[in-house]
Amino acid sequence: MAENSSCCTSEESCHSGDTDVQVGAVTTTYRVSGMTCGHCEGAVSSEISEITGVSSVQAVAATGLVTVVSQAPLDDEAVRAAVDEAGYELVGQAA
């Protein structure tokens, strides 16, 4: 579990990341710009988790990578909108 950084204002856990692998699931890794702490990870994870079909999200501020497990491939614009809503920038899919 990530520790809260100075920008975190809540005592609740800011980190989300269920790493269970599901049969038939699609795993996609995205690059997100602007995440600096556990609060950032939580904000991005929370917004992406709201997309229909998403079963888990793991955001890592240190690398800028967000790994999403979903039931089917996700629409990149839906992911971009979720990341924008959280206040960050989707750079694209990681290679």
N, CA, C and O of each residue as an XYZ file, in Angstrom:
380
protein
N       0.854     -1.181      0.000
C       0.000      0.000      0.000
C       0.896      1.238      0.000
O       1.883      1.301      0.733
N       0.549      2.198     -0.810
C       1.358      3.414     -0.924
C       1.130      4.325      0.275
O       0.017      4.419      0.794
N       2.179      4.985      0.704
C       2.043      5.950      1.785
C       1.533      7.260      1.225
O       1.818      7.609      0.080
N       0.782      7.981      2.028
C       0.301      9.291      1.601
C       1.456     10.262      1.529
O       2.318     10.281      2.407
N       1.474     11.067      0.487
C       2.487     12.087      0.305
C       1.940     13.403      0.842
O       0.805     13.466      1.314
N       2.739     14.432      0.767
C       2.322     15.722      1.290
C       1.104     16.284      0.573
O       0.407     17.134      1.127
N       0.829     15.825     -0.653
C      -0.335     16.361     -1.363
C      -1.614     15.633     -0.988
O      -2.702     16.073     -1.359
N      -1.507     14.541     -0.270
C      -2.706     13.804      0.140
C      -3.348     14.498      1.335
O      -2.668     14.911      2.274
N      -4.657     14.615      1.280
C      -5.365     15.301      2.350
C      -6.271     14.369      3.134
O      -6.973     14.810      4.044
N      -6.264     13.092      2.796
C      -7.159     12.145      3.435
C      -6.362     11.048      4.127
O      -5.282     10.677      3.668
N      -6.890     10.534      5.222
C      -6.241      9.437      5.920
C      -6.577      8.093      5.284
O      -5.946      7.086      5.605
N      -7.568      8.062      4.383
C      -7.935      6.800      3.755
C      -6.882      6.381      2.739
O      -6.090      7.200      2.272
N      -6.884      5.114      2.410
C      -5.925      4.594      1.442
C      -6.152      5.235      0.087
O      -7.285      5.314     -0.387
N      -5.086      5.689     -0.530
C      -5.174      6.330     -1.835
C      -4.803      5.372     -2.942
O      -4.911      5.732     -4.114
N      -4.373      4.176     -2.621
C      -3.863      3.249     -3.626
C      -4.908      2.203     -3.955
O      -5.547      1.651     -3.060
N      -5.080      1.933     -5.220
C      -5.990      0.891     -5.662
C      -5.226     -0.017     -6.585
O      -4.442      0.458     -7.406
N      -5.431     -1.298     -6.475
C      -4.731     -2.179     -7.391
C      -4.959     -3.648     -7.106
O      -4.132     -4.287     -6.456
N      -6.049     -4.185     -7.573
C      -6.325     -5.596     -7.473
C      -5.592     -6.264     -8.626
O      -5.854     -5.955     -9.788
N      -4.678     -7.173     -8.316
C      -3.861     -7.759     -9.367
C      -4.287     -9.177     -9.728
O      -3.515     -9.894    -10.365
N      -5.491     -9.609     -9.342
C      -5.967    -10.924     -9.724
C      -6.126    -10.986    -11.237
O      -6.675    -10.074    -11.854
N      -5.632    -12.088    -11.833
C      -5.746    -12.266    -13.271
C      -7.002    -13.071    -13.552
O      -7.267    -14.070    -12.884
N      -7.776    -12.638    -14.542
C      -9.017    -13.300    -14.891
C      -8.879    -13.963    -16.249
O      -8.237    -13.422    -17.149
N      -9.485    -15.138    -16.397
C      -9.457    -15.841    -17.667
C     -10.207    -15.019    -18.704
O     -11.325    -14.571    -18.450
N      -9.602    -14.816    -19.868
C     -10.229    -14.050    -20.939
C     -10.130    -12.545    -20.752
O     -10.634    -11.785    -21.579
N      -9.500    -12.111    -19.696
C      -9.388    -10.674    -19.430
C      -8.336    -10.050    -20.341
O      -7.410    -10.714    -20.807
N      -8.509     -8.762    -20.577
C      -7.570     -7.982    -21.369
C      -6.807     -7.072    -20.415
O      -7.410     -6.343    -19.628
N      -5.474     -7.119    -20.488
C      -4.648     -6.250    -19.662
C      -3.975     -5.227    -20.565
O      -3.294     -5.582    -21.527
N      -4.174     -3.949    -20.241
C      -3.600     -2.862    -21.025
C      -2.860     -1.933    -20.075
O      -3.354     -1.620    -18.992
N      -1.680     -1.497    -20.480
C      -0.904     -0.568    -19.669
C      -0.812      0.768    -20.387
O      -0.466      0.838    -21.566
N      -1.128      1.824    -19.652
C      -1.130      3.189    -20.181
C      -0.059      4.020    -19.489
O       0.324      3.734    -18.355
N       0.418      5.045    -20.174
C       1.312      6.044    -19.584
C       0.467      7.271    -19.242
O      -0.274      7.787    -20.079
N       0.596      7.722    -17.997
C      -0.162      8.882    -17.527
C       0.820      9.900    -16.981
O       1.689      9.561    -16.178
N       0.689     11.134    -17.409
C       1.569     12.219    -16.987
C       0.956     12.979    -15.817
O      -0.245     13.248    -15.798
N       1.798     13.323    -14.838
C       1.371     14.197    -13.759
C       1.166     13.537    -12.418
O       1.004     14.237    -11.417
N       1.166     12.198    -12.354
C       0.988     11.525    -11.065
C       2.278     11.636    -10.258
O       3.364     11.372    -10.773
N       2.151     12.031     -8.984
C       3.338     12.183     -8.143
C       3.262     11.456     -6.804
O       4.265     11.372     -6.096
N       2.082     10.925     -6.440
C       1.949     10.314     -5.116
C       0.790      9.333     -5.069
O       0.108      9.103     -6.068
N       0.581      8.768     -3.909
C      -0.507      7.820     -3.707
C      -1.881      8.414     -3.956
O      -2.779      7.735     -4.454
N      -2.043      9.683     -3.607
C      -3.324     10.340     -3.864
C      -3.595     10.380     -5.374
O      -4.718     10.133     -5.813
N      -2.583     10.686     -6.145
C      -2.699     10.722     -7.607
C      -3.087      9.343     -8.137
O      -3.977      9.213     -8.976
N      -2.403      8.319     -7.631
C      -2.707      6.946     -8.037
C      -4.174      6.616     -7.762
O      -4.856      6.030     -8.603
N      -4.643      6.994     -6.592
C      -6.026      6.719     -6.217
C      -7.028      7.447     -7.087
O      -8.057      6.883     -7.460
N      -6.736      8.703     -7.414
C      -7.650      9.490     -8.247
C      -7.773      8.883     -9.636
O      -8.879      8.742    -10.158
N      -6.646      8.524    -10.237
C      -6.657      7.928    -11.570
C      -7.345      6.565    -11.526
O      -8.184      6.265    -12.375
N      -6.992      5.746    -10.546
C      -7.589      4.420    -10.419
C      -9.097      4.495    -10.240
O      -9.841      3.723    -10.845
N      -9.537      5.413     -9.418
C     -10.967      5.563     -9.153
C     -11.747      5.915    -10.419
O     -12.791      5.324    -10.695
N     -11.241      6.872    -11.180
C     -11.938      7.293    -12.402
C     -11.947      6.188    -13.453
O     -12.979      5.946    -14.080
N     -10.825      5.518    -13.654
C     -10.771      4.449    -14.659
C     -11.640      3.274    -14.237
O     -12.235      2.611    -15.087
N     -11.720      3.007    -12.940
C     -12.539      1.904    -12.430
C     -14.015      2.077    -12.761
O     -14.762      1.099    -12.792
N     -14.438      3.304    -13.009
C     -15.839      3.582    -13.330
C     -16.211      3.191    -14.763
O     -17.396      3.133    -15.091
N     -15.227      2.923    -15.617
C     -15.508      2.531    -16.998
C     -16.095      1.126    -17.000
O     -15.552      0.225    -16.362
N     -17.194      0.936    -17.708
C     -17.849     -0.360    -17.796
C     -16.883     -1.413    -18.314
O     -16.202     -1.217    -19.321
N     -16.837     -2.537    -17.602
C     -15.991     -3.650    -18.008
C     -14.647     -3.706    -17.315
O     -13.951     -4.717    -17.412
N     -14.257     -2.642    -16.614
C     -12.971     -2.623    -15.908
C     -13.110     -3.426    -14.620
O     -14.026     -3.202    -13.828
N     -12.179     -4.372    -14.421
C     -12.234     -5.177    -13.201
C     -11.146     -4.811    -12.200
O     -11.313     -5.032    -11.001
N     -10.025     -4.249    -12.678
C      -9.016     -3.777    -11.734
C      -8.122     -2.735    -12.394
O      -7.948     -2.707    -13.612
N      -7.562     -1.879    -11.544
C      -6.665     -0.821    -12.001
C      -5.522     -0.724    -11.013
O      -5.736     -0.732     -9.801
N      -4.303     -0.633    -11.531
C      -3.148     -0.403    -10.664
C      -2.349      0.744    -11.263
O      -1.777      0.620    -12.346
N      -2.316      1.862    -10.544
C      -1.567      3.039    -10.980
C      -0.312      3.157    -10.126
O      -0.363      2.966     -8.911
N       0.822      3.474    -10.763
C       2.087      3.625    -10.062
C       2.674      4.983    -10.433
O       3.164      5.180    -11.545
N       2.616      5.905     -9.493
C       3.081      7.270     -9.748
C       4.554      7.312    -10.124
O       4.947      8.092    -10.992
N       5.369      6.490     -9.487
C       6.820      6.520     -9.715
C       7.189      6.239    -11.173
O       8.185      6.760    -11.674
N       6.387      5.420    -11.848
C       6.678      5.075    -13.244
C       5.746      5.772    -14.229
O       6.037      5.843    -15.423
N       4.615      6.290    -13.723
C       3.622      6.886    -14.600
C       2.800      5.852    -15.348
O       2.116      6.185    -16.316
N       2.861      4.598    -14.908
C       2.150      3.529    -15.599
C       0.864      3.160    -14.864
O       0.818      3.113    -13.635
N      -0.169      2.901    -15.649
C      -1.455      2.470    -15.115
C      -1.835      1.190    -15.849
O      -2.008      1.192    -17.067
N      -1.962      0.102    -15.102
C      -2.325     -1.186    -15.684
C      -3.801     -1.446    -15.407
O      -4.256     -1.407    -14.264
N      -4.536     -1.714    -16.485
C      -5.973     -1.902    -16.391
C      -6.327     -3.303    -16.881
O      -5.901     -3.715    -17.960
N      -7.105     -4.029    -16.087
C      -7.632     -5.326    -16.492
C      -9.114     -5.123    -16.754
O      -9.843     -4.595    -15.914
N      -9.548     -5.553    -17.941
C     -10.952     -5.371    -18.326
C     -11.470     -6.621    -19.020
O     -10.699     -7.494    -19.417
N     -12.793     -6.691    -19.159
C     -13.435     -7.832    -19.787
C     -13.242     -7.841    -21.291
O     -13.322     -8.895    -21.923
N     -12.991     -6.683    -21.868
C     -12.789     -6.524    -23.308
C     -11.893     -5.316    -23.518
O     -11.726     -4.511    -22.602
N     -11.309     -5.170    -24.711
C     -10.500     -3.975    -24.958
C     -11.307     -2.705    -24.691
O     -12.496     -2.638    -25.000
N     -10.646     -1.699    -24.112
C     -11.311     -0.447    -23.767
C     -11.155      0.574    -24.881
O     -10.176      0.560    -25.628
N     -12.127      1.448    -24.977
C     -12.056      2.569    -25.901
C     -11.048      3.563    -25.339
O     -11.195      4.033    -24.211
N     -10.016      3.884    -26.131
C      -8.980      4.802    -25.654
C      -9.546      6.159    -25.252
O      -9.040      6.786    -24.322
N     -10.581      6.617    -25.935
C     -11.174      7.918    -25.588
C     -11.877      7.868    -24.233
O     -11.894      8.867    -23.514
N     -12.453      6.728    -23.876
C     -13.074      6.585    -22.556
C     -12.008      6.635    -21.464
O     -12.210      7.245    -20.414
N     -10.874      5.988    -21.722
C      -9.773      6.013    -20.752
C      -9.214      7.431    -20.656
O      -8.943      7.922    -19.560
N      -9.043      8.082    -21.796
C      -8.535      9.466    -21.812
C      -9.467     10.375    -21.013
O      -8.998     11.194    -20.223
N     -10.768     10.243    -21.207
C     -11.742     11.079    -20.489
C     -11.677     10.824    -18.984
O     -11.787     11.760    -18.191
N     -11.501      9.568    -18.588
C     -11.414      9.237    -17.162
C     -10.152      9.837    -16.545
O     -10.199     10.390    -15.446
N      -9.034      9.731    -17.245
C      -7.776     10.287    -16.751
C      -7.874     11.813    -16.680
O      -7.410     12.422    -15.716
N      -8.476     12.425    -17.697
C      -8.688     13.879    -17.689
C      -9.553     14.298    -16.501
O      -9.272     15.300    -15.843
N     -10.602     13.527    -16.231
C     -11.506     13.834    -15.115
C     -10.751     13.800    -13.783
O     -11.055     14.561    -12.865
N      -9.769     12.909    -13.694
C      -8.959     12.818    -12.469
C      -7.957     13.962    -12.365
O      -7.393     14.199    -11.297
N      -7.732     14.674    -13.475
C      -6.823     15.813    -13.449
C      -5.434     15.532    -13.994
O      -4.488     16.270    -13.720
N      -5.318     14.458    -14.769
C      -4.017     14.068    -15.304
C      -4.126     13.909    -16.815
O      -5.203     14.073    -17.388
N      -2.998     13.586    -17.460
C      -2.975     13.472    -18.915
C      -2.600     12.078    -19.356
O      -1.561     11.553    -18.957
N      -3.446     11.471    -20.185
C      -3.129     10.177    -20.780
C      -2.149     10.417    -21.921
O      -2.480     11.106    -22.886
N      -0.952      9.860    -21.824
C       0.059     10.013    -22.851
C      -0.192      8.996    -23.963
O       0.003      9.301    -25.139
N      -0.618      7.799    -23.597
C      -0.902      6.751    -24.565
C      -0.666      5.384    -23.936
O      -0.389      5.276    -22.741
N      -0.777      4.354    -24.748
C      -0.512      3.019    -24.266
C       0.992      2.801    -24.170
O       1.758      3.274    -25.009
N       1.397      2.079    -23.138
C       2.814      1.744    -22.978
C       3.153      0.619    -23.939
O       2.326     -0.252    -24.208
N       4.348      0.644    -24.443
C       4.785     -0.378    -25.405
C       5.068     -1.694    -24.733
O       5.445     -2.658    -25.399
